[in-house]
C-alpha cells in the first residue's frame, strides 16, 4: 500500500516541518495537525490538553441567560413554581433528563420529569402532554432534545398560560421558524451567535445549568437558601455518554466535554451508572470512548426502544446502590431482548433488500417496510443497512393503527433531512438531522414515496 499525503506542498509543508522540529514529533504527525488547522505549537498544545475554562460562555447561546434567570426566579424561599422537564426517550434525551434531575435536586427546585412513550405518544412534545401538564398544575414546561418543531403543542402551552422553554439541538423548520415560547435555546437558530451547532441536547442542558449556577452565585441564592453550590464537573459523566451516542463531531467544545467527561465517568459516584457499566462487562475505571457508543448507549436506548424510557432514567438518577443494581439488571434484560429482536429484523430486511436488488430496485436508496417489524429498533437496522449495502436507508414499521413509522440513515454525506423536506407531500411527519431522521406516512403512499 502506498500512502498519499494531503497538503504536502507550499506553506503547509513548511508549517508541518517547523512543527515537527519544535515539538519533536514525526513529519506525519505534524502534517496531521496542520491539516486540522493546528499550525503552531500553542494550538497543538491547546488541542491535546483542552481545559474546561475554554468552554464557550453559556450566555453566548441565545435565550439561555433569559431562561436561566426565569427558572431561578421561579424557585425562591417564598415562591416555587412547578417545573416539568419533558425530554426525548433516546440516550440524549434520557441523559439530559437525568442531568437536570441531579442539578435541580441539588438546588431543591420544584420539578418533575416526563418522557413520552415512543409507541403511544410518538416523538416530541404533543398537545395532549401539554394539556396533561396543565391539569397537573405545571407552570413551566421545559423540553430537552425535542420541541423545536412542535408548533401545535407550543401554541397550546401559550393558550393554557404555561411558560414554555425549549432546549433543543435539532434543525429549525426552514419555513415556520421557531415555535412560540418564552425561550428557544437552540444553536441551530440563524440568529444564534454561539457557534455551538454541534452540541447534543444533554450538553445544552449542561450549559443551561452552568448559566443558572452563574446567576445563583451572583444573587447569593446558595447562601440565602443554605444550599451547597453544585459541582458542575460531576454532571459530565452524563454529557459524555450523550455526546458519544448522538455521534456529534468531537471538535471545539465537544472535544473538551468528552476529554473531561471520560475522566469523571471513570470515577462516577452515581450508583446506577456504575452498575450499568459493570453489567456491560466493563471495569468502571477503564471505560473507553468506544464503550460509550457500543455498550452504554445501546443499553440506555433499549429502555425507550422497547417500552418506557423511565427504566433507564431511574438507573441514571437513583441515589440508592441496591436500587441501582436492580434497575441496571432490569435494563440489561431489556437490552438483550432488543438485540435478539434487532438481529431477527436485520435478517428479514437483508433478504428483502437482496431480492429487490436482483430486480433492479434500490438504485439510489433502500426503502423497505413490514408490519412484522418493531418500531423501536428499525433505526438500528437502518444503520446496519447503510453499512452493508452502502446506500441511504429507510426502514418502516407498519403499525396496527395503519401508520407506517420508521427511521432514515444517510450514506456518503447525503442530506436525508433535506430529502424528506422535498418529499413532505407524501409524509404525515418527519424530523431529525442531516444524517439521521424519522418519518411517518400512510402505507398506501410508500410506493409513490419511493419513486419520488
C-alpha positions in Angstrom: 0.0 0.0 0.0 1.3 3.5 -0.9 0.3 6.4 1.4 -0.8 9.6 -0.3 -0.3 12.6 2.0 -2.6 15.6 1.7 -1.2 19.2 1.5 2.5 18.4 1.3 3.4 21.4 -0.8 4.0 25.1 -0.1 3.4 26.9 3.1 1.5 24.0 4.7 4.5 21.7 4.2 6.8 24.3 5.7 4.5 24.7 8.7 4.5 21.0 9.2 8.3 20.8 9.1 8.6 23.6 11.6 6.0 22.0 13.9 7.8 18.6 13.7 11.1 20.3 14.7 9.5 22.4 17.6 7.5 19.5 19.1 10.0 16.7 18.3 7.2 14.7 16.6 7.2 12.9 13.2 6.5 14.7 9.9 3.4 12.6 9.5 2.0 13.7 13.0 2.9 17.3 12.2 1.1 17.2 8.9 -2.0 15.7 10.5 -2.0 18.6 12.9 -1.6 21.2 10.1 -4.4 19.6 8.1 -6.6 20.1 11.1 -5.8 23.8 11.3 -3.2 23.4 14.1 -0.2 25.2 12.7 1.6 26.4 15.8 2.9 24.6 18.9 0.5 26.6 21.1 -2.5 25.4 19.0 -1.4 21.8 19.2 -0.9 22.0 22.9 -4.3 23.5 23.5 -5.9 20.8 21.2 -4.2 18.0 23.1 -4.8 19.5 26.5 -8.3 21.1 26.5 -9.3 22.9 29.6 -12.8 23.3 30.9 -12.3 27.1 31.2 -12.0 27.1 27.4 -15.7 26.2 27.1 -17.9 28.8 25.4 -19.6 31.1 27.9 -23.2 29.8 28.3 -24.7 33.2 27.8 -23.4 33.3 24.3 -26.2 30.9 23.5 -29.3 32.9 22.5 -32.1 33.0 25.1 -30.1 30.9 27.6 -29.5 33.7 30.1 -33.1 34.7 29.8 -34.3 31.2 30.6 -31.8 30.7 33.4 -32.9 33.9 35.1 -36.6 33.0 34.8 -36.0 29.5 36.2 -34.0 30.8 39.1 -36.6 33.5 39.9 -39.3 30.8 39.9 -37.7 29.0 42.8 -37.3 31.2 45.8 -37.8 30.9 49.5 -41.3 32.2 49.1 -42.3 31.0 45.6 -41.7 27.6 44.0 -43.5 27.3 40.6 -43.9 23.8 39.3 -41.5 22.9 36.5 -41.9 19.9 34.2 -39.0 18.6 32.3 -40.1 16.9 29.1 -37.5 15.0 27.1 -37.0 12.6 24.3 -36.8 8.9 25.0 -33.3 8.2 23.5 -29.9 8.4 25.1 -29.6 12.2 24.6 -33.0 13.0 26.0 -32.7 10.5 28.9 -29.3 11.7 30.0 -30.5 15.3 29.6 -33.4 14.4 31.9 -31.0 12.8 34.4 -28.6 15.7 34.3 -31.4 18.2 35.1 -32.7 15.9 37.8 -29.3 15.8 39.7 -28.9 19.6 39.3 -32.5 20.6 40.2 -32.4 18.3 43.2 -29.3 19.9 44.5 -31.0 23.3 44.1 -34.2 22.0 45.7 -36.3 23.0 42.7 -39.9 22.0 42.5 -39.9 19.8 39.4 -40.8 16.5 37.8 -39.7 14.7 34.6 -41.9 13.2 31.9 -40.8 11.3 28.9 -43.2 10.3 26.1 -44.0 6.7 25.2 -42.5 6.0 21.7 -45.5 4.0 20.7 -48.4 5.8 22.3 -47.1 9.4 22.1 -44.5 9.5 19.3 -41.6 11.8 19.2 -41.6 15.3 20.7 -43.9 17.5 22.7 -47.5 16.9 21.8 -50.8 18.7 22.6 -52.1 16.1 25.0 -48.8 16.2 27.0 -49.3 20.0 27.4 -52.9 19.6 28.4 -51.9 17.0 31.0 -49.2 19.3 32.3 -51.9 22.0 32.8 -54.1 19.5 34.7 -51.1 18.6 36.9 -50.6 22.3 37.8 -47.4 22.7 35.8 -46.5 26.4 35.3 -43.2 26.0 33.5 -42.7 23.4 30.8 -39.2 22.8 29.7 -38.2 20.5 26.8 -34.8 18.8 26.2 -33.8 17.3 22.9 -37.2 18.0 21.4 -39.7 20.8 20.9 -38.3 22.8 18.1 -40.8 21.6 15.6 -43.8 21.0 17.9 -45.8 24.1 16.9 -49.2 22.9 17.9 -48.0 21.9 21.4 -46.3 25.3 21.8 -49.5 27.1 20.8 -51.5 25.0 23.3 -49.0 25.9 26.1 -49.4 29.6 25.3 -53.2 29.2 25.3 -53.1 27.5 28.7 -50.8 30.0 30.2 -47.8 27.7 30.6 -44.4 29.2 30.2 -42.5 27.1 27.6 -38.8 26.8 27.4 -37.4 24.8 24.5 -33.9 23.3 24.8 -33.2 21.5 21.6 -30.4 21.0 19.0 -32.4 19.8 16.0 -32.8 21.7 12.8 -35.2 24.7 12.7 -38.2 24.4 10.3 -37.0 26.4 7.3 -40.5 27.8 6.6 -42.2 28.2 10.0 -39.1 29.1 12.1 -39.3 28.9 15.9 -42.4 27.8 17.8 -43.8 30.5 20.2 -42.1 30.1 23.5 -40.7 32.2 26.3 -37.2 31.0 25.4 -35.9 28.9 22.5 -32.4 27.6 23.3 -31.2 26.0 20.0 -27.8 26.9 18.5 -29.3 25.9 15.1 -31.1 29.2 15.1 -29.8 31.5 12.4 -29.6 34.4 14.9 -27.7 32.4 17.5 -24.1 33.7 17.8 -22.6 31.0 19.9 -21.2 28.8 17.1 -22.3 25.7 19.1 -24.4 23.9 16.4 -22.6 20.6 17.2 -23.8 20.3 20.8 -26.2 17.5 21.7 -29.3 18.1 23.8 -27.8 16.9 27.0 -24.8 19.2 26.6 -27.2 22.2 26.0 -28.9 21.3 29.3 -25.5 21.3 30.9 -24.8 24.8 29.6 -28.2 25.9 30.9 -27.3 24.6 34.3 -24.0 26.5 34.1 -25.9 29.6 33.4 -28.3 29.0 36.3 -25.3 28.5 38.7 -23.7 31.7 37.5 -26.8 33.7 38.2 -27.4 31.9 41.5 -23.9 32.6 42.7 -24.2 36.3 41.8 -27.6 36.7 43.6 -26.5 34.8 46.7 -29.1 32.1 46.0 -27.0 29.4 47.6 -26.2 31.4 50.8 -29.8 32.7 51.2 -31.3 29.2 50.9 -28.4 27.5 52.7 -27.7 25.2 49.7 -24.3 23.9 48.8 -23.1 25.1 45.3 -23.2 22.1 43.0 -20.0 20.9 41.3 -20.8 21.0 37.5 -18.0 18.6 36.7 -20.0 15.8 38.4 -22.5 16.0 35.6 -20.0 15.5 32.8 -20.4 11.7 33.1 -23.9 12.1 31.6 -22.8 14.6 29.0 -20.0 12.4 27.6 -22.4 9.5 27.1 -24.9 11.6 25.3 -22.2 13.3 23.1 -20.8 9.9 22.0 -24.2 8.3 21.5 -25.5 11.2 19.4 -22.5 11.0 17.2 -21.8 14.7 17.1 -18.4 15.9 15.8 -15.7 15.8 18.5 -14.4 19.3 17.8 -14.5 22.5 19.8 -16.5 22.4 23.0 -17.5 18.8 22.3 -13.8 17.7 22.5 -13.4 19.5 25.8 -16.6 17.9 27.2 -15.6 14.4 26.2 -12.0 14.7 27.3 -13.0 15.7 30.8 -16.3 13.7 30.8 -14.4 10.4 30.4 -12.4 11.1 33.5 -15.5 11.9 35.5 -17.2 8.8 34.2 -14.4 6.5 35.2 -14.8 7.8 38.8 -18.6 8.3 38.8 -20.4 8.2 42.1 -23.8 7.6 40.5 -24.7 4.1 41.8 -27.0 3.1 38.9 -24.5 4.2 36.3 -21.7 2.3 37.9 -23.9 -0.8 38.0 -24.8 -0.3 34.3 -21.2 -0.1 33.3 -20.3 -3.3 35.3 -23.3 -5.2 33.9 -21.9 -4.4 30.4 -18.7 -6.3 31.4 -16.6 -3.1 31.7 -14.4 -2.0 34.6 -15.6 1.4 35.6 -12.1 2.9 35.8 -11.3 1.5 32.3 -14.3 2.9 30.4 -13.2 4.0 26.9 -14.7 6.2 24.3 -15.8 3.2 22.2 -17.6 1.8 25.2 -19.9 4.8 25.2 -21.3 4.2 21.7 -21.2 0.4 21.6 -22.0 -0.6 25.2 -23.6 2.1 27.3 -25.5 4.0 24.7 -27.4 0.9 23.4 -28.4 -0.2 26.9 -29.8 3.3 27.8 -31.5 3.4 24.4 -33.1 0.0 24.8 -35.4 1.2 27.5 -37.2 3.7 25.3 -37.0 1.4 22.2 -38.7 -1.5 23.9 -41.1 0.3 26.2 -40.7 3.1 28.7 -37.6 5.2 28.9 -38.2 5.5 32.6 -36.2 2.4 33.5 -33.0 4.0 32.0 -33.9 7.3 33.6 -34.2 5.8 37.0 -30.9 3.9 36.6 -29.2 7.2 35.9 -30.8 9.2 38.8 -31.1 6.8 41.7 -29.1 7.6 44.9 -29.6 4.1 46.2 -26.9 1.5 45.4 -29.2 -1.5 45.8 -31.9 0.0 43.6 -29.2 0.9 41.1 -28.1 -2.7 40.8 -31.6 -3.9 40.5 -32.6 -1.4 37.8 -29.3 -2.0 35.9 -30.1 -5.7 35.8 -33.6 -5.0 34.5 -32.1 -2.7 31.8 -29.7 -5.5 30.9 -32.6 -7.9 30.3 -34.4 -5.3 28.2 -31.3 -4.7 26.1 -30.9 -8.5 25.5 -34.4 -8.7 24.2 -33.7 -5.6 22.0 -30.6 -7.3 20.5 -32.4 -10.5 19.7 -35.3 -8.6 18.0 -32.9 -6.4 16.1 -31.0 -9.4 14.7 -34.2 -11.1 13.6 -35.4 -7.9 11.8 -32.0 -7.4 10.2 -32.1 -10.9 8.7 -35.6 -10.2 7.2 -34.5 -6.8 5.9 -31.3 -8.1 4.3 -33.3 -10.8 2.5 -35.9 -8.3 1.2 -33.2 -5.9 0.0 -31.2 -8.7 -1.7 -34.4 -9.7 -3.6 -35.1 -6.1 -4.6 -31.5 -5.5 -5.8 -31.9 -8.6 -8.1 -34.9 -7.0 -9.6 -33.1 -3.7 -10.2 -34.7 -1.8 -7.3 -33.0 0.5 -4.7 -30.6 2.1 -7.2 -30.3 5.2 -5.1 -31.6 4.3 -1.7 -33.1 1.3 0.2 -36.8 1.7 1.3 -38.4 -1.4 2.9 -41.4 -1.9 5.1 -43.2 -4.6 7.0 -46.0 -5.0 9.6 -43.8 -7.6 11.4 -41.1 -5.2 12.4 -40.7 -3.5 15.8 -40.9 0.3 15.6 -38.4 0.7 18.4 -35.4 -1.0 16.6 -35.8 0.0 12.9 -33.3 2.8 13.4 -30.5 0.5 14.4 -31.4 -1.8 11.5 -31.3 1.2 9.1 -27.8 1.9 10.2 -26.8 -1.7 9.5 -28.4 -1.4 6.0 -26.3 1.7 5.2 -23.1 -0.1 6.3 -23.8 -3.3 4.5 -25.4 -2.0 1.2 -23.6 1.4 1.2 -26.8 3.3 0.4 -29.1 5.6 2.3 -31.8 3.6 4.0 -35.4 4.0 5.2 -36.8 1.1 7.3 -40.5 1.4 8.1 -42.6 -0.5 10.6 -46.3 -0.6 9.7 -48.2 -0.3 13.0 -51.6 -1.7 14.0 -53.2 1.7 13.7 -52.3 1.7 10.0 -49.5 4.2 10.2 -46.0 3.5 8.8 -43.3 4.9 11.1 -39.6 4.5 10.6 -36.1 5.7 10.5 -33.8 7.2 7.9 -30.0 6.9 7.8 -27.6 8.6 5.4 -24.7 7.3 3.5 -21.9 9.2 1.8 -22.9 12.6 3.3 -26.3 12.6 1.7 -28.6 15.1 3.4 -31.6 13.0 4.3 -33.5 15.7 6.2 -33.5 17.9 3.1 -34.6 14.9 1.0 -37.6 14.4 3.4 -38.4 18.0 3.2 -38.6 17.8 -0.6 -40.9 14.7 -0.2 -43.1 16.2 2.6 -46.3 15.9 0.4 -46.1 12.1 0.9 -45.5 12.3 4.7 -47.5 12.8 7.8 -44.5 13.9 9.7 -40.7 14.0 9.8 -37.7 15.5 11.6 -34.2 14.9 12.7 -30.7 15.7 11.4 -28.9 15.8 8.0 -27.7 12.2 8.5 -30.4 10.6 10.7 -34.1 11.3 10.8 -37.5 9.8 11.5 -40.7 9.9 9.4 -44.3 8.7 9.3 -46.6 8.2 6.4 -49.7 6.3 5.1 -48.6 2.8 3.9 -50.6 3.4 0.7 -48.1 6.1 -0.2 -44.9 4.2 0.4 -44.6 3.1 -3.3 -45.1 6.7 -4.6 -42.7 8.0 -1.9 -40.0 5.5 -3.1 -40.5 6.6 -6.8 -40.3 10.3 -5.8 
